[in-house]
Amino acid sequence: MITAPLPLDEDIRLRSLRRLEILDSGPEEAFDRIARLAAWAFKVPIVLVSLVDEDRQWFKARYGLAACETPRSVSFCAHAVLSKRMLVVEDALDDERFLDNPLVLGAPHIRFYAGAPLRLADGQVVGTLCLIDAEPRSFEPRDAEALAGYAQLVERELEVRAQLIRSRTAHERDRRSLAISEARFTTVFKETPVGNALVDLNGRFLDVNEAFSAIVGYSEDTLRMLTFAEVTHPDDLGSDLALVAELLAGNQATYTMEKRYVRPDGTAIWVSLAVTLVRDGSGVPLHFIAAVQDIDSRKKSEEALRNYHAELEERVRERTAELRRSRDALQTITDNLPALIAVVDRDLRYQFNNEAFRRVFGTPSAALRGASIQETLRPEVFEELQPLFARALAGERVTCNEVRYRADEERVWCTTYIPAKREGKVTGLYVMSHDITEQRRTEQRLREKALIDPLTGLANRRALQEELGATFARAGAFALFFIDLDGFKGINDRFGHDAGDALLREVARRLTATVRAGDMVSRLGGDEFVVVSRGVADTIGAERIAQAVCHALARPFVAGGEVVEASASVGVVLQGACEARRGARVHDPLCLADAAMYEAKRAGRNTWRLARHAAREALAGQ
């Protein structure tokens, strides 16, 4: 007897087998049915679905045999696993590998054996579907082909099991990630020193953290019975409501403002408010998230600065000592504020800076006094801000929401320049600058999520509408291609939604690789895609692109381990510059392309059609 040696990739093969979690599992009708059908088809007494483990061969399904496993050392199947090809032994007594095998000399007295390898999606052979008879027999090529077909049925069941395991693993990973994400959000929301509040679309507080409750002076339970309008200072409510309306209208994703809350004792407190509207995956508004920082001290400091300058001329001599103490107090207060604060004279030289300047510019605040703003800022930043300095020195309060003080980091600052006046004359300006980097990053993430199709990574319907609007605004010629997969529902029904999703991702990849580099590829939903090609003004160019798309999508796909035959029907619209100038509506080309696509389907699919009246107008304009 010759024992089959171990394959060179035995460790990898065993890992693939064990990932199936099938060894020593209970009977399953799907595998037992295949074994029965094979026994009846080949008229053999024994059929096994044999999986070759490290030291044994274990039978997932067995027909005509009581044993559930045998040692690997006497296994016929181990030889088939080693060769990775079908093994046929027409008479074991004529084969030196098996003539003295215990399974030949004793029960089940194997004389005939035919084993088709069971190959997983990663190429590893984990066992065989084998036929066994106690009598020698011949095995024709057509028999081998039929046995291979039954083996493919077993392979399909193994792949289904593998997909279920992967899905279960992914589901558990997603569940854990969601739990961690929710825990993190709760921790950040509750424990951050910034006041946080969740507010419904009617303005009622859903949840608040302890910091928010401390700022406004109401208990958390009391706030949940109030709306933000009820605790906002009447003079600031109109501006706040107007900005909320802008959020709900979709004109902006977030807003910031300075406003006052009214505490239970009637006193007002200044806060810096940042509000974001949270929407669901389809863009429907859910609730607001508000972040509040207490800036009452800063406001009082600004007022103190103004009073300080107003009194300076009147009492400069007799109150020099008091002035020094006030300045020291001011320095201490402003040094502990999370913002850049400075006083600048009319020559744009610093007269006062807080400690935040050292953290941003690397220069102590005392060293900056008397220094020129032009010498402190980067040349391009100074050039950008100089018009704002001029407006502030002319008596206007101005704000720049996009200041980048340093070139070696991506931090963004919102800076306000406030005129400093004495006896009605502007003597300089105050600088108030706070870091809004995270706010901008949040806005960018929210916008990107709203414009990308999560399955394919292509632009979504909203992004397409924006692109069409921009294209019409340019009043240039373009071609629009409406692409619908032929028979996609049948593919989904036959191979499953996972294979369907894989097919859609591959379609997206092929479309992107087929069209021109500057063309926009988007997914409307389901199996519908749209390509916008600017600068295509004639039917020849449109035909070339449409034919390339049909050809690319007619090639076989591999989805979910299966070879899938698919094709596409394409509707084409040519839009000339003259049409855009006449004011054609943005959605008309999409409707025309959709209708042309259905003409292509009626023509037999896997082809394209040009929208007829769009083609006539394009030809008339040539």
VENSUL-V826490 format. One record per residue. N is the residue number from 1. RES is the residue in one small letter. OMEGA is omega in whole degrees, 0 to 359 (none if undefined). NEAR is the number of other C-alpha atoms within 12 Angstrom. Layout:
n={N | N}
res={RES | RES}
omega={OMEGA | OMEGA}
near={NEAR | NEAR}
This chain:
n={1 | 2 | 3 | 4 | 5 | 6 | 7 | 8 | 9 | 10 | 11 | 12 | 13 | 14 | 15 | 16 | 17 | 18 | 19 | 20 | 21 | 22 | 23 | 24 | 25 | 26 | 27 | 28 | 29 | 30 | 31 | 32 | 33 | 34 | 35 | 36 | 37 | 38 | 39 | 40 | 41 | 42 | 43 | 44 | 45 | 46 | 47 | 48 | 49 | 50 | 51 | 52 | 53 | 54 | 55 | 56 | 57 | 58 | 59 | 60 | 61 | 62 | 63 | 64 | 65 | 66 | 67 | 68 | 69 | 70 | 71 | 72 | 73 | 74 | 75 | 76 | 77 | 78 | 79 | 80 | 81 | 82 | 83 | 84 | 85 | 86 | 87 | 88 | 89 | 90 | 91 | 92 | 93 | 94 | 95 | 96 | 97 | 98 | 99 | 100 | 101 | 102 | 103 | 104 | 105 | 106 | 107 | 108 | 109 | 110 | 111 | 112 | 113 | 114 | 115 | 116 | 117 | 118 | 119 | 120 | 121 | 122 | 123 | 124 | 125 | 126 | 127 | 128 | 129 | 130 | 131 | 132 | 133 | 134 | 135 | 136 | 137 | 138 | 139 | 140 | 141 | 142 | 143 | 144 | 145 | 146 | 147 | 148 | 149 | 150 | 151 | 152 | 153 | 154 | 155 | 156 | 157 | 158 | 159 | 160 | 161 | 162 | 163 | 164 | 165 | 166 | 167 | 168 | 169 | 170 | 171 | 172 | 173 | 174 | 175 | 176 | 177 | 178 | 179 | 180 | 181 | 182 | 183 | 184 | 185 | 186 | 187 | 188 | 189 | 190 | 191 | 192 | 193 | 194 | 195 | 196 | 197 | 198 | 199 | 200 | 201 | 202 | 203 | 204 | 205 | 206 | 207 | 208 | 209 | 210 | 211 | 212 | 213 | 214 | 215 | 216 | 217 | 218 | 219 | 220 | 221 | 222 | 223 | 224 | 225 | 226 | 227 | 228 | 229 | 230 | 231 | 232 | 233 | 234 | 235 | 236 | 237 | 238 | 239 | 240 | 241 | 242 | 243 | 244 | 245 | 246 | 247 | 248 | 249 | 250 | 251 | 252 | 253 | 254 | 255 | 256 | 257 | 258 | 259 | 260 | 261 | 262 | 263 | 264 | 265 | 266 | 267 | 268 | 269 | 270 | 271 | 272 | 273 | 274 | 275 | 276 | 277 | 278 | 279 | 280 | 281 | 282 | 283 | 284 | 285 | 286 | 287 | 288 | 289 | 290 | 291 | 292 | 293 | 294 | 295 | 296 | 297 | 298 | 299 | 300 | 301 | 302 | 303 | 304 | 305 | 306 | 307 | 308 | 309 | 310 | 311 | 312 | 313 | 314 | 315 | 316 | 317 | 318 | 319 | 320 | 321 | 322 | 323 | 324 | 325 | 326 | 327 | 328 | 329 | 330 | 331 | 332 | 333 | 334 | 335 | 336 | 337 | 338 | 339 | 340 | 341 | 342 | 343 | 344 | 345 | 346 | 347 | 348 | 349 | 350 | 351 | 352 | 353 | 354 | 355 | 356 | 357 | 358 | 359 | 360 | 361 | 362 | 363 | 364 | 365 | 366 | 367 | 368 | 369 | 370 | 371 | 372 | 373 | 374 | 375 | 376 | 377 | 378 | 379 | 380 | 381 | 382 | 383 | 384 | 385 | 386 | 387 | 388 | 389 | 390 | 391 | 392 | 393 | 394 | 395 | 396 | 397 | 398 | 399 | 400 | 401 | 402 | 403 | 404 | 405 | 406 | 407 | 408 | 409 | 410 | 411 | 412 | 413 | 414 | 415 | 416 | 417 | 418 | 419 | 420 | 421 | 422 | 423 | 424 | 425 | 426 | 427 | 428 | 429 | 430 | 431 | 432 | 433 | 434 | 435 | 436 | 437 | 438 | 439 | 440 | 441 | 442 | 443 | 444 | 445 | 446 | 447 | 448 | 449 | 450 | 451 | 452 | 453 | 454 | 455 | 456 | 457 | 458 | 459 | 460 | 461 | 462 | 463 | 464 | 465 | 466 | 467 | 468 | 469 | 470 | 471 | 472 | 473 | 474 | 475 | 476 | 477 | 478 | 479 | 480 | 481 | 482 | 483 | 484 | 485 | 486 | 487 | 488 | 489 | 490 | 491 | 492 | 493 | 494 | 495 | 496 | 497 | 498 | 499 | 500 | 501 | 502 | 503 | 504 | 505 | 506 | 507 | 508 | 509 | 510 | 511 | 512 | 513 | 514 | 515 | 516 | 517 | 518 | 519 | 520 | 521 | 522 | 523 | 524 | 525 | 526 | 527 | 528 | 529 | 530 | 531 | 532 | 533 | 534 | 535 | 536 | 537 | 538 | 539 | 540 | 541 | 542 | 543 | 544 | 545 | 546 | 547 | 548 | 549 | 550 | 551 | 552 | 553 | 554 | 555 | 556 | 557 | 558 | 559 | 560 | 561 | 562 | 563 | 564 | 565 | 566 | 567 | 568 | 569 | 570 | 571 | 572 | 573 | 574 | 575 | 576 | 577 | 578 | 579 | 580 | 581 | 582 | 583 | 584 | 585 | 586 | 587 | 588 | 589 | 590 | 591 | 592 | 593 | 594 | 595 | 596 | 597 | 598 | 599 | 600 | 601 | 602 | 603 | 604 | 605 | 606 | 607 | 608 | 609 | 610 | 611 | 612 | 613 | 614 | 615 | 616 | 617 | 618 | 619 | 620 | 621 | 622}
res={m | i | t | a | p | l | p | l | d | e | d | i | r | l | r | s | l | r | r | l | e | i | l | d | s | g | p | e | e | a | f | d | r | i | a | r | l | a | a | w | a | f | k | v | p | i | v | l | v | s | l | v | d | e | d | r | q | w | f | k | a | r | y | g | l | a | a | c | e | t | p | r | s | v | s | f | c | a | h | a | v | l | s | k | r | m | l | v | v | e | d | a | l | d | d | e | r | f | l | d | n | p | l | v | l | g | a | p | h | i | r | f | y | a | g | a | p | l | r | l | a | d | g | q | v | v | g | t | l | c | l | i | d | a | e | p | r | s | f | e | p | r | d | a | e | a | l | a | g | y | a | q | l | v | e | r | e | l | e | v | r | a | q | l | i | r | s | r | t | a | h | e | r | d | r | r | s | l | a | i | s | e | a | r | f | t | t | v | f | k | e | t | p | v | g | n | a | l | v | d | l | n | g | r | f | l | d | v | n | e | a | f | s | a | i | v | g | y | s | e | d | t | l | r | m | l | t | f | a | e | v | t | h | p | d | d | l | g | s | d | l | a | l | v | a | e | l | l | a | g | n | q | a | t | y | t | m | e | k | r | y | v | r | p | d | g | t | a | i | w | v | s | l | a | v | t | l | v | r | d | g | s | g | v | p | l | h | f | i | a | a | v | q | d | i | d | s | r | k | k | s | e | e | a | l | r | n | y | h | a | e | l | e | e | r | v | r | e | r | t | a | e | l | r | r | s | r | d | a | l | q | t | i | t | d | n | l | p | a | l | i | a | v | v | d | r | d | l | r | y | q | f | n | n | e | a | f | r | r | v | f | g | t | p | s | a | a | l | r | g | a | s | i | q | e | t | l | r | p | e | v | f | e | e | l | q | p | l | f | a | r | a | l | a | g | e | r | v | t | c | n | e | v | r | y | r | a | d | e | e | r | v | w | c | t | t | y | i | p | a | k | r | e | g | k | v | t | g | l | y | v | m | s | h | d | i | t | e | q | r | r | t | e | q | r | l | r | e | k | a | l | i | d | p | l | t | g | l | a | n | r | r | a | l | q | e | e | l | g | a | t | f | a | r | a | g | a | f | a | l | f | f | i | d | l | d | g | f | k | g | i | n | d | r | f | g | h | d | a | g | d | a | l | l | r | e | v | a | r | r | l | t | a | t | v | r | a | g | d | m | v | s | r | l | g | g | d | e | f | v | v | v | s | r | g | v | a | d | t | i | g | a | e | r | i | a | q | a | v | c | h | a | l | a | r | p | f | v | a | g | g | e | v | v | e | a | s | a | s | v | g | v | v | l | q | g | a | c | e | a | r | r | g | a | r | v | h | d | p | l | c | l | a | d | a | a | m | y | e | a | k | r | a | g | r | n | t | w | r | l | a | r | h | a | a | r | e | a | l | a | g | q}
omega={179 | 178 | 181 | 176 | 180 | 174 | 180 | 181 | 186 | 180 | 179 | 181 | 181 | 177 | 178 | 180 | 185 | 175 | 179 | 182 | 186 | 182 | 179 | 175 | 182 | 179 | 176 | 187 | 182 | 180 | 180 | 180 | 179 | 179 | 180 | 181 | 180 | 179 | 180 | 184 | 184 | 178 | 176 | 183 | 185 | 172 | 183 | 163 | 190 | 177 | 187 | 178 | 185 | 184 | 184 | 166 | 184 | 188 | 175 | 175 | 179 | 177 | 177 | 181 | 183 | 184 | 179 | 177 | 174 | 179 | 178 | 184 | 180 | 188 | 169 | 186 | 179 | 177 | 178 | 178 | 180 | 183 | 183 | 176 | 179 | 179 | 179 | 175 | 185 | 175 | 185 | 181 | 177 | 183 | 185 | 179 | 191 | 190 | 178 | 179 | 180 | 180 | 175 | 182 | 179 | 181 | 7 | 176 | 183 | 171 | 179 | 177 | 172 | 183 | 177 | 182 | 175 | 188 | 178 | 182 | 179 | 177 | 182 | 178 | 185 | 180 | 182 | 161 | 189 | 176 | 182 | 177 | 178 | 178 | 176 | 179 | 178 | 183 | 186 | 178 | 179 | 175 | 179 | 180 | 179 | 179 | 178 | 178 | 176 | 178 | 178 | 176 | 177 | 179 | 179 | 178 | 177 | 180 | 176 | 178 | 180 | 179 | 178 | 179 | 179 | 180 | 179 | 179 | 180 | 180 | 180 | 178 | 179 | 180 | 179 | 180 | 180 | 180 | 179 | 180 | 180 | 179 | 178 | 180 | 180 | 180 | 180 | 183 | 186 | 191 | 182 | 178 | 176 | 177 | 180 | 178 | 169 | 186 | 179 | 186 | 176 | 177 | 182 | 179 | 175 | 180 | 177 | 175 | 185 | 181 | 179 | 180 | 179 | 181 | 186 | 174 | 177 | 175 | 180 | 180 | 179 | 181 | 181 | 176 | 184 | 170 | 180 | 179 | 183 | 180 | 179 | 178 | 183 | 182 | 182 | 187 | 182 | 180 | 181 | 180 | 179 | 179 | 175 | 179 | 177 | 177 | 183 | 179 | 180 | 181 | 176 | 184 | 181 | 174 | 175 | 178 | 171 | 183 | 180 | 168 | 177 | 181 | 182 | 180 | 177 | 178 | 180 | 177 | 179 | 177 | 168 | 187 | 173 | 185 | 177 | 176 | 179 | 178 | 176 | 185 | 180 | 176 | 180 | 180 | 179 | 182 | 178 | 168 | 181 | 175 | 188 | 173 | 179 | 179 | 182 | 179 | 179 | 179 | 179 | 177 | 177 | 179 | 179 | 178 | 180 | 179 | 180 | 179 | 181 | 183 | 188 | 183 | 185 | 188 | 186 | 184 | 187 | 184 | 180 | 181 | 179 | 178 | 181 | 180 | 179 | 180 | 178 | 178 | 179 | 180 | 181 | 181 | 185 | 178 | 183 | 176 | 181 | 182 | 172 | 181 | 181 | 171 | 184 | 179 | 184 | 177 | 181 | 174 | 183 | 172 | 181 | 175 | 174 | 187 | 181 | 179 | 179 | 181 | 184 | 186 | 180 | 182 | 178 | 183 | 181 | 181 | 182 | 183 | 184 | 179 | 181 | 175 | 182 | 179 | 184 | 184 | 173 | 185 | 183 | 178 | 179 | 180 | 181 | 186 | 185 | 177 | 179 | 175 | 181 | 180 | 179 | 179 | 176 | 176 | 183 | 173 | 185 | 181 | 173 | 183 | 187 | 179 | 177 | 186 | 185 | 181 | 185 | 175 | 188 | 182 | 182 | 183 | 171 | 188 | 178 | 178 | 186 | 179 | 173 | 186 | 174 | 182 | 176 | 181 | 179 | 181 | 181 | 180 | 173 | 178 | 176 | 186 | 178 | 187 | 179 | 184 | 183 | 177 | 180 | 179 | 178 | 178 | 182 | 179 | 180 | 180 | 181 | 180 | 183 | 187 | 185 | 174 | 188 | 183 | 188 | 185 | 178 | 171 | 180 | 184 | 181 | 179 | 178 | 180 | 178 | 179 | 179 | 178 | 179 | 180 | 178 | 180 | 179 | 177 | 178 | 180 | 174 | 175 | 180 | 184 | 178 | 190 | 178 | 181 | 179 | 174 | 183 | 180 | 179 | 178 | 178 | 182 | 185 | 188 | 178 | 184 | 178 | 177 | 177 | 178 | 179 | 178 | 180 | 178 | 179 | 175 | 179 | 181 | 182 | 179 | 181 | 181 | 186 | 185 | 183 | 185 | 183 | 182 | 177 | 177 | 182 | 175 | 179 | 186 | 181 | 180 | 180 | 179 | 179 | 176 | 176 | 181 | 179 | 175 | 177 | 188 | 182 | 183 | 181 | 179 | 180 | 178 | 182 | 181 | 181 | 179 | 179 | 179 | 179 | 181 | 183 | 184 | 177 | 178 | 181 | 177 | 169 | 183 | 180 | 180 | 181 | 173 | 185 | 176 | 180 | 176 | 182 | 171 | 189 | 172 | 188 | 174 | 173 | 182 | 181 | 179 | 181 | 179 | 180 | 181 | 179 | 174 | 177 | 183 | 187 | 185 | 182 | 179 | 180 | 178 | 179 | 180 | 178 | 179 | 178 | 178 | 179 | 173 | 178 | 178 | 179 | 180 | 176 | 178 | 183 | 179 | 181 | 177 | 177 | 177 | 194 | 185 | 175 | 179 | 181 | 180 | 179 | 180 | 180 | 181 | 182 | none}
near={20 | 19 | 23 | 23 | 21 | 23 | 22 | 14 | 19 | 22 | 16 | 20 | 31 | 28 | 20 | 29 | 34 | 25 | 24 | 27 | 21 | 30 | 29 | 20 | 16 | 16 | 19 | 21 | 16 | 22 | 34 | 27 | 24 | 33 | 40 | 28 | 31 | 38 | 29 | 17 | 19 | 28 | 20 | 30 | 29 | 38 | 42 | 49 | 51 | 49 | 51 | 46 | 35 | 27 | 20 | 24 | 34 | 33 | 41 | 40 | 41 | 35 | 33 | 26 | 28 | 15 | 20 | 24 | 27 | 28 | 26 | 29 | 27 | 30 | 40 | 51 | 48 | 43 | 36 | 35 | 40 | 29 | 28 | 26 | 25 | 36 | 32 | 35 | 36 | 26 | 26 | 33 | 25 | 16 | 22 | 15 | 23 | 31 | 25 | 21 | 28 | 25 | 29 | 32 | 18 | 14 | 17 | 23 | 26 | 38 | 36 | 35 | 45 | 45 | 43 | 45 | 43 | 45 | 34 | 36 | 27 | 19 | 19 | 31 | 39 | 50 | 48 | 51 | 55 | 48 | 53 | 44 | 35 | 26 | 23 | 24 | 23 | 20 | 26 | 15 | 13 | 12 | 23 | 26 | 17 | 24 | 36 | 28 | 23 | 35 | 39 | 26 | 30 | 40 | 36 | 25 | 29 | 36 | 29 | 26 | 25 | 26 | 26 | 18 | 19 | 18 | 16 | 14 | 15 | 14 | 15 | 14 | 14 | 14 | 15 | 14 | 14 | 14 | 14 | 14 | 15 | 14 | 15 | 15 | 15 | 19 | 15 | 21 | 27 | 24 | 18 | 21 | 20 | 28 | 34 | 39 | 40 | 34 | 31 | 28 | 25 | 20 | 32 | 24 | 33 | 27 | 33 | 40 | 34 | 26 | 27 | 36 | 31 | 24 | 37 | 39 | 25 | 28 | 22 | 26 | 16 | 21 | 32 | 24 | 20 | 23 | 23 | 40 | 26 | 24 | 34 | 31 | 26 | 18 | 17 | 26 | 24 | 15 | 21 | 29 | 24 | 17 | 26 | 36 | 22 | 19 | 28 | 28 | 16 | 21 | 15 | 22 | 34 | 33 | 34 | 29 | 26 | 28 | 33 | 34 | 39 | 26 | 23 | 21 | 12 | 15 | 17 | 25 | 31 | 28 | 32 | 32 | 33 | 32 | 38 | 36 | 37 | 31 | 24 | 13 | 17 | 17 | 21 | 16 | 23 | 22 | 27 | 32 | 35 | 36 | 35 | 38 | 37 | 32 | 32 | 25 | 22 | 32 | 25 | 20 | 28 | 27 | 18 | 23 | 33 | 25 | 20 | 28 | 29 | 21 | 21 | 24 | 16 | 15 | 15 | 16 | 13 | 13 | 16 | 17 | 14 | 17 | 23 | 17 | 14 | 21 | 25 | 17 | 18 | 30 | 28 | 20 | 28 | 35 | 27 | 19 | 28 | 27 | 30 | 34 | 40 | 41 | 41 | 34 | 29 | 27 | 20 | 34 | 28 | 30 | 29 | 37 | 41 | 39 | 29 | 31 | 35 | 20 | 18 | 30 | 26 | 16 | 19 | 19 | 29 | 20 | 21 | 30 | 23 | 23 | 25 | 22 | 32 | 23 | 18 | 27 | 27 | 21 | 17 | 17 | 22 | 23 | 17 | 19 | 30 | 22 | 18 | 29 | 35 | 26 | 22 | 31 | 29 | 23 | 24 | 22 | 25 | 27 | 25 | 27 | 25 | 23 | 31 | 30 | 32 | 22 | 16 | 11 | 13 | 17 | 22 | 25 | 29 | 28 | 29 | 31 | 35 | 36 | 34 | 34 | 29 | 21 | 15 | 12 | 16 | 27 | 27 | 34 | 41 | 42 | 41 | 38 | 35 | 34 | 27 | 27 | 20 | 17 | 28 | 25 | 18 | 21 | 23 | 17 | 15 | 23 | 24 | 20 | 24 | 29 | 27 | 26 | 28 | 23 | 25 | 30 | 23 | 36 | 32 | 33 | 30 | 24 | 28 | 33 | 27 | 21 | 29 | 36 | 23 | 18 | 33 | 31 | 20 | 20 | 23 | 25 | 31 | 38 | 45 | 52 | 51 | 49 | 48 | 42 | 41 | 30 | 21 | 29 | 21 | 17 | 30 | 25 | 13 | 18 | 26 | 22 | 20 | 24 | 28 | 34 | 26 | 28 | 38 | 43 | 29 | 29 | 43 | 37 | 25 | 27 | 38 | 32 | 20 | 25 | 33 | 24 | 14 | 16 | 29 | 34 | 40 | 44 | 39 | 31 | 25 | 25 | 33 | 32 | 42 | 48 | 48 | 46 | 36 | 34 | 24 | 31 | 30 | 31 | 32 | 18 | 25 | 37 | 27 | 22 | 36 | 42 | 31 | 27 | 41 | 35 | 25 | 29 | 36 | 24 | 21 | 18 | 26 | 23 | 27 | 29 | 26 | 24 | 18 | 29 | 23 | 33 | 34 | 40 | 44 | 47 | 49 | 50 | 49 | 47 | 49 | 36 | 28 | 22 | 29 | 26 | 18 | 15 | 18 | 22 | 20 | 26 | 24 | 24 | 39 | 35 | 22 | 31 | 39 | 32 | 30 | 35 | 39 | 30 | 26 | 31 | 26 | 18 | 16 | 17 | 27 | 34 | 36 | 40 | 40 | 41 | 35 | 22 | 20 | 34 | 30 | 18 | 22 | 28 | 17 | 14 | 17 | 13}
